[in-house]
Amino acid sequence: MRLANCAGRLVLITGDASQGSLPALDVETASEGLFSADPQAIYARWAEFRAWAESAQRDAATPVAESALGPVVPRPAQVFAIGLNYRDHAAESGFALPTAPVVFTKYVSSFTGPTGDITLSPGDVDWEVELVVVIGTAARRVDAADGWNHVAGLTVGQDISDRTAQFAAPPAQFGLGKSFPGYSPIGPVLVTPDEFDDPDRLTLGCEVNGTAVQKGTTADLVFSVSTLVAELSSTLELLPGDVIFTGTPAGVGHGRTPPQYLRAGDELTSWVSGIGVLRHRFVSA
């Protein structure tokens, strides 16, 4: 199952993209008001919604423009981001592999959709493509073996980072440096785990102006999706609709010699296999 946020309304994607549009079923209309149009509200009723969606009639689907899509999780109660969660990225950053997840947050006001312009902040702005996990069932002290059972789906994310703000003073200000407006794009759709042959082995990458800068596989995560759910839930309760940015592979601009950062006019394309593509252009303030 694939879901999207189309101009603030929850839609069920019923087929593949064609000429810049996707066939979509408006959930509130198709369910005759059983479910709200609010894309965030669905996660609190995830099991009920899954049961309805499996039998929903899809013949009323209509094309929606990809440019109209917003963040599939627009207002998560909690946002978690994991640092140094790929071996090669830890190495390029000059750190040893962590023995426990390195957790910080990104603020919800930085969320945006899968396409459009993003205004550059004053500092050195970097890219970090990531697989993003959305929680569907509350989790508290769950075992790693049960972690995937609490996941609603997966989407593509970018942990865009102003390195100047991030490292302005010790200790590093990860949350602030990574939460300027538009610095947390996610989308284009949410894909449920059963859609993948192996949700623990997905390819991801990004390009700047058509040149590949990152490529990796989630099989190389230091802490897998199920492990992250278990580790986070050992401290707090994960809530339906919460978001986890799972980390980025090697190839960030800050780790290059010399460093490379985003400039006005640059086009950033980010993707995860089986999910879709984010496309953004950076503009001056």
ZITASUL-V406858 format. One record per residue. N is the residue number from 1. NEAR is the number of other C-alpha atoms within 8 Angstrom. Layout:
n near
N NEAR
N NEAR
This chain:
n near
1 7
2 10
3 12
4 17
5 15
6 11
7 7
8 9
9 11
10 15
11 12
12 12
13 12
14 11
15 7
16 6
17 8
18 6
19 4
20 8
21 10
22 14
23 13
24 13
25 13
26 12
27 13
28 12
29 7
30 11
31 9
32 7
33 8
34 6
35 10
36 11
37 10
38 9
39 14
40 11
41 8
42 11
43 12
44 9
45 8
46 12
47 6
48 7
49 10
50 8
51 8
52 8
53 7
54 6
55 6
56 8
57 6
58 7
59 4
60 7
61 10
62 7
63 8
64 10
65 9
66 9
67 7
68 8
69 14
70 15
71 15
72 15
73 11
74 11
75 6
76 11
77 7
78 8
79 13
80 11
81 12
82 13
83 11
84 13
85 17
86 13
87 12
88 8
89 13
90 14
91 10
92 9
93 7
94 6
95 8
96 6
97 9
98 8
99 4
100 4
101 11
102 9
103 8
104 10
105 9
106 13
107 10
108 10
109 8
110 13
111 14
112 12
113 13
114 15
115 9
116 9
117 8
118 11
119 10
120 11
121 9
122 5
123 8
124 10
125 14
126 14
127 11
128 12
129 17
130 14
131 15
132 13
133 14
134 15
135 16
136 14
137 13
138 10
139 11
140 10
141 9
142 11
143 8
144 11
145 6
146 9
147 15
148 9
149 6
150 12
151 12
152 13
153 12
154 13
155 17
156 18
157 15
158 13
159 13
160 12
161 13
162 14
163 12
164 10
165 10
166 15
167 11
168 8
169 7
170 6
171 5
172 8
173 12
174 9
175 11
176 11
177 14
178 14
179 16
180 10
181 10
182 12
183 15
184 15
185 15
186 16
187 17
188 18
189 12
190 13
191 12
192 10
193 10
194 6
195 7
196 7
197 5
198 6
199 8
200 8
201 8
202 12
203 10
204 16
205 13
206 13
207 12
208 11
209 8
210 7
211 6
212 9
213 10
214 13
215 12
216 10
217 11
218 12
219 8
220 8
221 11
222 8
223 8
224 10
225 11
226 11
227 11
228 12
229 15
230 13
231 10
232 10
233 13
234 10
235 8
236 7
237 11
238 13
239 12
240 12
241 13
242 12
243 13
244 11
245 14
246 13
247 15
248 13
249 17
250 12
251 10
252 12
253 10
254 9
255 9
256 9
257 5
258 4
259 8
260 9
261 9
262 10
263 9
264 9
265 7
266 11
267 11
268 13
269 13
270 15
271 13
272 14
273 8
274 6
275 13
276 12
277 12
278 16
279 11
280 12
281 12
282 15
283 12
284 6
285 5
